[in-house]
Amino acid sequence: MSWFVYMLYCADDSLYTGITTDLERRVNEHNHCAHKAARYTRARRPVKLAYAEPCESRSAASQREHQLKRLSRSEKLNLVYHSNSL
């Protein structure tokens, strides 16, 4: 099973970071499933996938998520802009 860390652009121009095993399903849940979407994204729909990075395990994905969440907004946008992951 592959894990991904991802960032979403939200409708209010904010960024959300999370982990998943299925990017397409998870983005769909953020946009359409009130009970499965993160509380943060429920009020900021629609969301769009901005960045995704594969990780070898859930632990590695969680660690990378923590690293990304500690970045400033400009650092996150720079990562998204310079990535070739999407």
C-alpha positions as CSV (number, residue, x, y, z in Angstrom):
1,M,0.0,0.0,0.0
2,S,1.4,3.4,-1.0
3,W,1.0,6.5,1.1
4,F,0.9,10.1,0.0
5,V,1.3,13.4,1.7
6,Y,-0.7,16.1,-0.1
7,M,-1.6,19.7,-0.1
8,L,-4.9,21.2,-1.2
9,Y,-5.8,24.7,-2.4
10,C,-9.0,25.7,-0.6
11,A,-11.6,28.2,-1.9
12,D,-10.5,30.8,0.7
13,D,-6.9,30.7,-0.8
14,S,-5.6,28.7,2.2
15,L,-3.6,25.4,2.0
16,Y,-4.5,22.2,3.7
17,T,-2.0,19.3,4.2
18,G,-2.9,15.7,4.9
19,I,-2.0,12.0,4.2
20,T,-3.8,9.3,2.3
21,T,-3.5,6.0,0.4
22,D,-5.8,7.2,-2.4
23,L,-5.5,10.8,-3.6
24,E,-8.5,10.9,-5.9
25,R,-10.8,9.4,-3.3
26,R,-9.6,11.7,-0.6
27,V,-9.9,14.9,-2.7
28,N,-13.5,13.7,-3.6
29,E,-14.2,13.2,0.1
30,H,-12.9,16.7,1.0
31,N,-15.2,18.2,-1.7
32,H,-18.4,16.0,-1.4
33,C,-18.6,14.0,1.8
34,A,-19.5,16.1,4.9
35,H,-18.9,13.2,7.3
36,K,-15.5,12.2,5.8
37,A,-14.0,15.6,5.0
38,A,-11.7,17.3,7.4
39,R,-13.4,19.9,9.5
40,Y,-11.1,22.5,8.1
41,T,-12.0,21.8,4.4
42,R,-15.7,21.5,5.0
43,A,-16.1,25.3,5.3
44,R,-13.5,26.0,2.5
45,R,-14.9,24.1,-0.5
46,P,-14.2,23.5,-3.2
47,V,-10.7,22.2,-2.8
48,K,-8.2,21.4,-5.5
49,L,-5.1,19.1,-5.3
50,A,-2.0,21.3,-5.3
51,Y,0.8,18.9,-4.4
52,A,1.3,15.2,-3.8
53,E,4.4,13.3,-2.7
54,P,4.7,9.5,-2.4
55,C,5.9,8.0,0.9
56,E,7.0,4.5,1.7
57,S,4.9,4.1,4.8
58,R,2.3,5.7,7.0
59,S,4.9,6.7,9.4
60,A,7.0,8.4,6.7
61,A,3.9,10.2,5.4
62,S,3.0,11.4,8.8
63,Q,6.6,12.7,9.4
64,R,6.6,14.5,6.1
65,E,3.2,16.0,6.8
66,H,4.5,17.4,10.0
67,Q,7.5,18.9,8.2
68,L,5.2,20.5,5.6
69,K,2.9,21.9,8.2
70,R,5.8,23.7,9.8
71,L,6.7,25.5,6.5
72,S,5.6,29.1,6.0
73,R,2.9,29.8,3.4
74,S,5.5,31.2,1.0
75,E,7.7,28.1,1.4
76,K,4.7,25.8,0.8
77,L,3.8,27.8,-2.4
78,N,7.4,27.6,-3.6
79,L,7.3,23.8,-3.1
80,V,4.1,23.5,-5.0
81,Y,5.3,25.8,-7.8
82,H,8.6,24.0,-8.3
83,S,7.3,20.5,-8.0
84,N,6.7,18.2,-10.9
85,S,4.5,15.8,-9.0
86,L,1.3,16.8,-10.6
